[in-house]
């Protein structure tokens, strides 16, 4: 074999080896048609954890007499969900799912706490003379909430040898705004088990 062919072959092998050992990136994706299928890809809080927790807690809440036996639709206000885990978790995502699930049941309605500043700004604009008297809205007509819905997310992580457990607890509570009495509270617990193993190159 000529020296030229040997050099060319050596170069090809070197490039192939570098390509196989170089950094890898996710370059092709696909849609998962079932977004409610279980996701245990990592040992962190996932959409599956959120879906399971929210569904069970919403089932519990709508079955409570404060909601089930109310003479009119109770009005709820959702406040901040505390994140007491060691992970960076978007708790707004959890409260949004709780709100959507509860609204879908048709048993409660919500005061939009997040929109209060925008509503106040709109009142100012409508009173600026730019809006007709017949159509403008004004302060004094809002409906107050009956209950505050709040909660917290906790976790405990334990490792021993090649085993790891991740425990989550999502707690929600419903408080009567007039009496400040907590009328309902429940939690959803889950523990996920993992094993360490060597990953081939």
C-alpha positions, 0 to 999 in steps of 0.5 A: 500500500502506498504511503499516500493511501496510508496517510489518507487512511490514518486521517480518515480514522483520526477524523472518525475517532474525533467525531465519535468522541466529540460533544454531542447535541440533541439534533432531532426531536419528535412530538410525544402524542401522550403528554400525560404518559409517565416521565421519569427521565431524571430524578427531578420534579417533572410534569408527571409529578405535577399532573398526578399531584394536581389531579388528586388534590383537585378531586379532594377539594371539589369533593369537600362540603365547602365546595360541593354543598355551596349554595353558589359558586365559591370565589377563590383567590390563588396566592403564591405556592411556596417551594421548599425543595432544593430544586428550581421549580416554577410553582406558578406552573403548578398553581396555573394547572390547579386553576385550570383543573378547578375551572374545568370542573365548573364548581368554583370561580376565581378572582384574578389576583395577577391582573389587579394592577392592570385592572387599576391602570385600565380604570384610570384610563377609562376615567381619563375622558377617552372612553364613553360614559356608557361603556366605561367601568369603574372601581367599586364593582369588583367581587371579593373572594370567599377563600384563599387557596395556597400551599407549599411543595416539599422534598426529601432526597436520600442516597445510600450506595447506588440507591437514591430516593426522592420524596415530594409532598405537595400540600394545598390549603383553603382558608375562609377569608371572612373567618381566617379558618382553614376549611380544607387541606390535603397533600399528595405524597410520592416517592421515586426510586433510582439506581446508579449504574455505569454508562458506557462511552 
